[in-house]
Amino acid sequence: MKPIISISGLTKTYASGFKALKGIDLDIRPGEIFALLGPNGAGKTTLINIICGIVNRTAGSVLADGHDVVRDYRAARSLIGLVPQELSTDAFETVTSTITFSRGLYGKPPNAALIEKLLRDLSLWDKKNSKIMTLSGGMKRRVMIAKALSHEPKILFLDEPTAGVDVELRRDMWAMVRGLREKGVTIILTTHYIEEAEEMADRVGVIRKGELILVEDKAALMKKLGRKRLRLSLRTRLERIPDALSRFGLELTGGGHELVYSFRSGAEEAGVAALIQSVGDLGLAINDLDTKESSLEEIFVSLVHEPKDAP
């Protein structure tokens, strides 16, 4: 399947010499939700702004549905909607007029029914005649989303869209995202709420210091890098881990009443049965056991964490 966005050898070096992006190669599939994760300053927003034509690239190429975002910027930009981090609205305009104006900027004919649907979906209908300056921060965020969708883009960028907003908006926005994907819209999001990426994304990319260090289907990523922890609650208190159990790499916790076994999903799961058998052979009674699987957040932290230099 031809990618909807194709990025090749993309770099960005600012006049100060700071290298914000270092040779990014990435293809994004039509109709997917792609989560771009990374710590502050990793290059997420720079990458999005280059694709959207807001920041100039230093080298490399970016194609949006086959259109170069620099040489054929009009065609490329018409395909893209962007909800930026910063709130930027026409303070003295009404909600309806600013959204209608945004649609007109792309040469789209008036469509009152579409504007009404956007406003209703984002719980803005009762504010349709209010001036932007009178709205709360959460309502202004809703207006930004409506503006980004007003020209019916095939590609939607959401740059930290739910940072600092209320739970209701977050719920409304993710319901809309699901609806857009069902219609074939490709969605690229950055978020600090990793549980959202875990719930919504089809694929995950991790960027660190301007380099894309991983791109993986979410399910495959969690299977490959995720770990499970089996906790055995023992009736008898142990002073130390018995030598017969040393091969399992256990932790002794819970004041000596718990053995914790960490293992990768899949290949190492056979070790669980062997561990339980070995514990039984030692005559240790098990009161309880439970397992916990790594979250996407734990995987993300392990990928971007850099150990501090030793003193």
C-alpha positions as CSV (number, residue, x, y, z in Angstrom):
1,M,0.0,0.0,0.0
2,K,1.4,3.4,-1.0
3,P,2.1,5.5,2.1
4,I,0.1,8.7,2.7
5,I,3.2,10.4,4.1
6,S,6.7,9.5,3.1
7,I,9.7,11.0,4.8
8,S,13.2,10.4,3.6
9,G,16.5,11.6,5.0
10,L,14.9,14.5,6.7
11,T,17.2,16.8,8.7
12,K,16.8,20.1,10.4
13,T,19.7,22.2,11.6
14,Y,19.0,25.7,13.1
15,A,21.3,28.7,12.6
16,S,22.7,28.1,16.0
17,G,24.0,24.8,14.9
18,F,21.5,22.8,16.9
19,K,20.4,19.6,15.0
20,A,16.8,19.2,15.8
21,L,16.3,16.3,13.3
22,K,18.9,13.8,12.2
23,G,18.1,11.8,9.1
24,I,14.5,10.8,9.7
25,D,13.0,8.1,7.5
26,L,9.4,7.2,8.0
27,D,6.3,6.0,6.0
28,I,2.9,6.5,7.5
29,R,0.1,4.3,6.2
30,P,-3.3,5.6,5.0
31,G,-6.0,5.4,7.6
32,E,-3.8,4.6,10.6
33,I,-3.4,6.3,13.9
34,F,0.3,6.8,14.4
35,A,1.6,8.0,17.8
36,L,4.8,9.9,17.9
37,L,6.3,9.7,21.4
38,G,9.4,11.3,22.8
39,P,10.6,13.5,25.7
40,N,10.5,17.3,25.5
41,G,12.9,18.7,23.0
42,A,13.2,15.3,21.1
43,G,12.0,16.9,17.8
44,K,8.3,15.9,17.7
45,T,6.9,19.3,17.0
46,T,9.8,20.2,14.6
47,L,9.0,17.1,12.5
48,I,5.2,17.9,12.5
49,N,5.9,21.5,11.5
50,I,8.1,20.6,8.6
51,I,5.4,18.2,7.2
52,C,2.8,20.9,7.6
53,G,5.0,23.6,5.9
54,I,5.5,25.7,8.9
55,V,9.2,25.1,9.3
56,N,11.7,24.7,6.5
57,R,13.7,21.5,6.2
58,T,17.5,21.5,5.9
59,A,17.7,18.4,3.8
60,G,15.6,15.4,2.8
61,S,12.1,15.1,1.3
62,V,8.6,14.9,2.6
63,L,5.7,13.7,0.4
64,A,2.0,14.0,1.4
65,D,0.0,11.7,-0.7
66,G,2.7,12.0,-3.4
67,H,3.0,15.8,-3.2
68,D,6.3,17.3,-2.1
69,V,5.4,19.6,0.8
70,V,7.8,22.3,-0.6
71,R,7.6,22.1,-4.4
72,D,3.8,21.3,-4.4
73,Y,2.9,22.9,-1.2
74,R,-0.6,24.0,-2.1
75,A,-1.7,20.5,-3.0
76,A,0.1,19.0,0.0
77,R,-1.2,21.6,2.5
78,S,-4.8,21.1,1.4
79,L,-4.6,17.5,2.5
80,I,-3.4,18.4,6.0
81,G,-5.2,19.6,9.1
82,L,-3.1,20.6,12.2
83,V,-4.1,21.1,15.8
84,P,-1.0,22.8,17.3
85,Q,0.0,22.9,20.9
86,E,-0.4,26.6,21.2
87,L,-3.8,28.2,21.2
88,S,-4.0,30.7,18.3
89,T,-7.4,32.1,17.4
90,D,-9.1,35.2,16.1
91,A,-10.1,36.7,19.5
92,F,-12.7,39.1,18.1
93,E,-14.4,36.7,15.7
94,T,-17.3,34.4,16.6
95,V,-16.8,30.6,16.7
96,T,-18.8,30.0,13.5
97,S,-17.2,32.7,11.5
98,T,-13.6,31.7,12.4
99,I,-14.3,28.1,11.4
100,T,-16.0,29.1,8.2
101,F,-13.2,31.4,7.3
102,S,-10.6,28.6,7.9
103,R,-12.6,26.4,5.4
104,G,-12.6,29.2,2.9
105,L,-8.8,29.6,3.1
106,Y,-8.5,26.2,1.3
107,G,-10.8,27.2,-1.5
108,K,-13.6,25.0,-0.1
109,P,-17.2,26.1,-0.8
110,P,-19.4,27.0,2.2
111,N,-20.9,24.0,3.9
112,A,-23.2,25.0,6.8
113,A,-24.2,21.4,7.5
114,L,-20.5,20.4,8.0
115,I,-19.8,23.3,10.2
116,E,-22.8,22.6,12.4
117,K,-21.8,18.9,12.7
118,L,-18.3,19.9,13.8
119,L,-19.7,22.3,16.4
120,R,-22.1,19.7,17.7
121,D,-19.5,16.9,17.8
122,L,-17.2,19.2,19.8
123,S,-19.9,20.5,22.1
124,L,-19.5,24.0,20.7
125,W,-23.0,24.5,19.2
126,D,-24.3,26.6,22.1
127,K,-21.2,28.8,21.7
128,K,-21.5,29.2,17.9
129,N,-22.2,33.0,18.2
130,S,-19.8,33.7,21.0
131,K,-16.6,35.6,20.4
132,I,-13.4,33.6,20.8
133,M,-12.1,35.9,23.5
134,T,-15.0,35.0,25.8
135,L,-14.3,31.3,25.7
136,S,-12.4,29.2,28.3
137,G,-9.1,27.5,27.4
138,G,-10.8,24.2,26.9
139,M,-13.4,25.7,24.5
140,K,-10.7,27.5,22.5
141,R,-9.0,24.1,22.1
142,R,-12.2,22.7,20.7
143,V,-12.3,25.6,18.2
144,M,-8.8,24.8,17.1
145,I,-9.8,21.2,16.4
146,A,-12.9,22.3,14.5
147,K,-10.7,24.7,12.4
148,A,-8.3,21.9,11.6
149,L,-11.2,19.7,10.4
150,S,-13.1,22.4,8.5
151,H,-11.6,21.7,5.1
152,E,-12.0,17.9,5.4
153,P,-8.4,16.9,5.4
154,K,-7.2,13.4,4.6
155,I,-4.3,13.8,7.2
156,L,-4.8,15.2,10.7
157,F,-1.9,16.1,13.0
158,L,-2.7,16.4,16.7
159,D,0.2,17.9,18.6
160,E,-0.4,17.4,22.3
161,P,-4.1,18.0,21.7
162,T,-5.3,17.1,25.2
163,A,-2.5,18.7,27.3
164,G,-4.1,20.6,30.1
165,V,-7.7,20.1,29.0
166,D,-10.7,18.7,30.8
167,V,-11.7,15.1,30.8
168,E,-14.9,15.8,28.8
169,L,-12.9,17.4,25.9
170,R,-10.5,14.5,26.0
171,R,-13.4,12.0,25.7
172,D,-15.1,14.0,22.9
173,M,-11.9,14.3,21.0
174,W,-11.0,10.7,21.1
175,A,-14.5,9.7,20.0
176,M,-14.1,12.1,17.0
177,V,-10.7,10.5,16.2
178,R,-12.2,7.1,16.1
179,G,-14.9,8.3,13.8
180,L,-12.4,10.0,11.5
181,R,-10.3,6.9,11.2
182,E,-13.4,4.9,10.2
183,K,-13.8,7.4,7.4
184,G,-10.2,6.8,6.2
185,V,-8.5,9.9,7.7
186,T,-4.9,9.3,8.8
187,I,-4.1,10.7,12.2
188,I,-0.7,11.5,13.6
189,L,-0.5,12.5,17.2
190,T,2.0,13.4,19.9
191,T,0.9,13.1,23.5
192,H,2.3,13.0,27.0
193,Y,-0.7,10.9,28.0
194,I,0.9,7.6,27.0
195,E,-2.2,5.7,28.0
196,E,-4.0,7.4,25.1
197,A,-1.4,6.2,22.6
198,E,-1.7,2.7,24.2
199,E,-5.5,2.8,23.7
200,M,-5.7,4.5,20.3
201,A,-2.6,4.0,18.2
202,D,-2.0,1.4,15.5
203,R,1.7,2.1,15.4
204,V,4.1,3.9,17.6
205,G,7.3,5.8,16.8
206,V,9.8,6.9,19.4
207,I,12.0,9.9,18.8
208,R,15.0,10.8,20.9
209,K,17.4,13.7,20.4
210,G,16.2,14.2,16.8
211,E,16.6,10.5,15.9
212,L,13.8,8.1,15.2
213,I,14.9,5.1,17.3
214,L,11.9,2.9,16.8
215,V,8.8,2.4,14.7
216,E,6.7,-0.6,15.4
217,D,3.1,-1.9,15.4
218,K,1.8,-1.3,18.9
219,A,0.9,-4.9,19.5
220,A,4.2,-6.1,18.2
221,L,6.1,-3.6,20.2
222,M,4.4,-4.6,23.5
223,K,5.0,-8.3,22.7
224,K,8.7,-7.7,21.7
225,L,9.7,-5.3,24.5
226,G,7.0,-5.8,27.1
227,R,7.7,-7.9,30.1
228,K,5.5,-9.7,32.5
229,R,6.0,-10.0,36.3
230,L,4.8,-13.0,38.2
231,R,4.5,-12.4,41.9
232,L,4.4,-15.5,44.2
233,S,3.1,-14.8,47.7
234,L,4.6,-17.4,50.1
235,R,3.2,-18.6,53.4
236,T,6.7,-19.0,54.8
237,R,9.1,-16.1,55.2
238,L,12.4,-16.4,53.4
239,E,15.7,-14.8,54.5
240,R,17.2,-15.2,51.1
241,I,16.4,-16.8,47.7
242,P,17.2,-20.5,47.8
243,D,20.1,-21.7,45.6
244,A,17.8,-24.0,43.8
245,L,15.9,-21.0,42.5
246,S,18.9,-18.9,41.5
247,R,18.6,-19.7,37.8
248,F,15.3,-17.8,37.6
249,G,16.7,-14.4,38.5
250,L,14.1,-13.7,41.2
251,E,13.6,-10.8,43.5
252,L,12.7,-11.3,47.1
253,T,10.2,-8.6,48.3
254,G,7.3,-8.2,50.7
255,G,9.5,-8.6,53.7
256,G,10.6,-12.1,52.5
257,H,7.1,-13.3,51.7
258,E,7.1,-12.6,47.9
259,L,9.1,-13.9,45.0
260,V,9.0,-11.8,41.8
261,Y,9.8,-13.4,38.4
262,S,10.3,-11.1,35.4
263,F,10.1,-12.6,31.9
264,R,9.3,-11.7,28.3
265,S,6.0,-12.5,26.9
266,G,6.0,-15.6,24.7
267,A,9.3,-17.4,24.6
268,E,10.1,-17.3,28.3
269,E,6.6,-18.1,29.6
270,A,7.6,-21.8,29.8
271,G,9.8,-20.8,32.7
272,V,6.7,-20.0,34.8
273,A,5.7,-23.7,35.1
274,A,9.3,-24.6,35.9
275,L,9.5,-22.0,38.6
276,I,6.3,-23.1,40.3
277,Q,7.4,-26.7,40.1
278,S,10.7,-25.8,41.7
279,V,9.0,-23.8,44.5
280,G,6.8,-26.8,45.2
281,D,9.8,-29.1,45.2
282,L,11.3,-27.0,48.0
283,G,8.2,-27.4,50.1
284,L,7.3,-23.7,49.9
285,A,3.5,-23.1,50.1
286,I,2.1,-20.5,47.7
287,N,-0.7,-18.4,49.2
288,D,-1.4,-16.4,46.0
289,L,0.1,-15.5,42.6
290,D,-0.6,-12.8,40.1
291,T,0.9,-11.4,36.9
292,K,1.3,-7.9,35.6
293,E,2.2,-6.9,32.0
294,S,4.4,-3.9,31.1
295,S,2.5,-0.9,29.9
296,L,3.4,1.2,26.9
297,E,4.6,3.9,29.3
298,E,7.1,1.5,30.9
299,I,8.4,0.5,27.5
300,F,8.7,4.1,26.4
301,V,10.6,5.1,29.5
302,S,13.0,2.2,29.0
303,L,13.6,3.3,25.4
304,V,14.3,7.0,26.1
305,H,16.1,6.6,29.4
306,E,19.7,7.4,29.4
307,P,21.8,6.3,32.4
308,K,23.6,9.1,34.1
309,D,27.3,9.2,33.9
310,A,29.0,7.6,36.9
311,P,30.7,10.1,39.2
